[in-house]
Amino acid sequence: MIAKSQKHWTGDVHDLLRVGDGFVLADVDPRETPGYMKDKVHAADDLAAGSVQLDEYQERLFARSRVDATNASVLLVLQAMDSAGKGGIIRHVVGSVDPQGVALAAFKKPTPEELEHDFLWRIEKRLPEPGIIGVFDRSHYEDVLIGRVRELAPADEIERRYSAINEFEKKVADAGTRIVKVMLHISPDEQKERLMERLERPDKHWKYNPGDVDERELWPKYMAAYQTVFERTSTEHAPWYVVPADRKWYARLAVQHLLLEALEDIDPQWPAATYDVEAEKKRLAAS
Amino acid sequence: MIAKSQKHWTGDVHDLLRVGDGFVLADVDPRETPGYMKDKVHAADDLAAGSVQLDEYQERLFARSRVDATNASVLLVLQAMDSAGKGGIIRHVVGSVDPQGVALAAFKKPTPEELEHDFLWRIEKRLPEPGIIGVFDRSHYEDVLIGRVRELAPADEIERRYSAINEFEKKVADAGTRIVKVMLHISPDEQKERLMERLERPDKHWKYNPGDVDERELWPKYMAAYQTVFERTSTEHAPWYVVPADRKWYARLAVQHLLLEALEDIDPQWPAATYDVEAEKKRLAAS
């Protein structure tokens, strides 16, 4: 499926980026731009056009949820290595939607209270309401990524979590939420360049954390943990998409497109009036 | 004070719109555009320029809060009659800021749980974190506006609330939050036109509520309740601004300007690195 009037794609982005059987993360080149026929120069215009569509789709979704009490919502799950561009996706893709239609949840190191509960406890509380586009900046997948790499939980608990995630996401999807899981995939070299830029620019110093360099040594372990995540949790109701992200402009266009597809699939229509329009016109005119 | 490079204002918006001693709401013409020297045609460009400034200020505020553990934040309180343009302010002014830097709270009819607590209980929970621009779409002022007009609480309880609000806001301001309270002021005729448009356009039908016409009959009572709010709660630490809002483009520019002023007054600077920048460059290069 290609989102309406998204004519700049040569292929089906959904299929090109989706994690299916036999997927191998190591085979994905983070510098590629699968399915996009044009270049960076045109990407800005295409992103702007998509922004208008995304905003209208979300408003329709919201309107329907208010009038028809439908449960449809969208949940974008963003996972990535540091500096891969999650923030840029939120700013430039999600930021084009009316703030009233977006619910953003950033999951950081769990608090002591959160650690007392099951790992999905804090996640469930932040699921989007009907009509809303929810965005998870990191998510329950941290508990099988850093959780696995840094051995923050026993091996059998990590193992248990994959099925717990699948069951949880199935329940969420069945309740009306379209789940779009995205891993922004950058190369270690690109990350090095981006971190170096943070060191070179005083207005970016605050974004740099010396711990980021230590994490780089664990890169292969993280990639292995992602590979396992993809094998165990890319399902029909909650598929993973691996988006090559060395080129920021491509990653933004691709994620925007995945969101547009999810909304197009829901196809929300403006709801009909639940009152007598002509009678109300008369009442209002007389008021 | 005029926000830097906001050269299109002829007067001090802050002073022109601020509710001071002797303020009379009935004397404000909702069609006026105080302090703005240009017209609608230029307003879009000026709003776009301000958007860039607002976004950068907020990022600086956020950066400082992360590194220096400062408490500064901004809280925009929006109150208005239906269709006055709160949603437009959120979409077009607040929407220009990175979604990661904004916390939006819409206060609707209180839930049974909320009604069991003091009226400020639900408000306190939604105050912005350091570094964030909080936006209240309606607020604790509903409890002395509709609360008063529709007699939802005894008269002495309503009376008590004005001082409770002042004490509460003083505490919030002392803790580092710059409070900007805005009433978007439209005329009954303009409201009628806007509601009629909702009835005329199928994509706006969902925004119309027959109860809106009933509320119109209470207009003078609402204006009297607002006048009392202004007299009792426009303080040094949390001033009210009445923004003429019959012209949407003016109201958006004016609110943007008030936010810019609040941020300029905080004047957040990019924080210095808390690590050895040169040493980190070497570590990173070697990684």
Interface residues (C-beta under 8 A of the other chain):
Chain A: A63 R64 R66 V67 G87 I90 R91 V94 G95 D98 P99 Q100 V102 L104 A106 V135 D137 K192 L195 M196 L199 E200 P202 D203 H205 W206 K207 Y208 P210 V213 R216 E217 W270 P271 A272 A273 Y275 V277 E280 K281 R283 L284 A285 S287
Chain B: A63 R64 R66 V67 G87 I90 R91 V94 G95 D98 P99 Q100 V102 L104 A106 V135 D137 K192 L195 M196 L199 E200 P202 D203 H205 W206 K207 Y208 P210 V213 R216 E217 W270 P271 A272 A273 Y275 V277 E280 K281 R283 L284 A285 S287
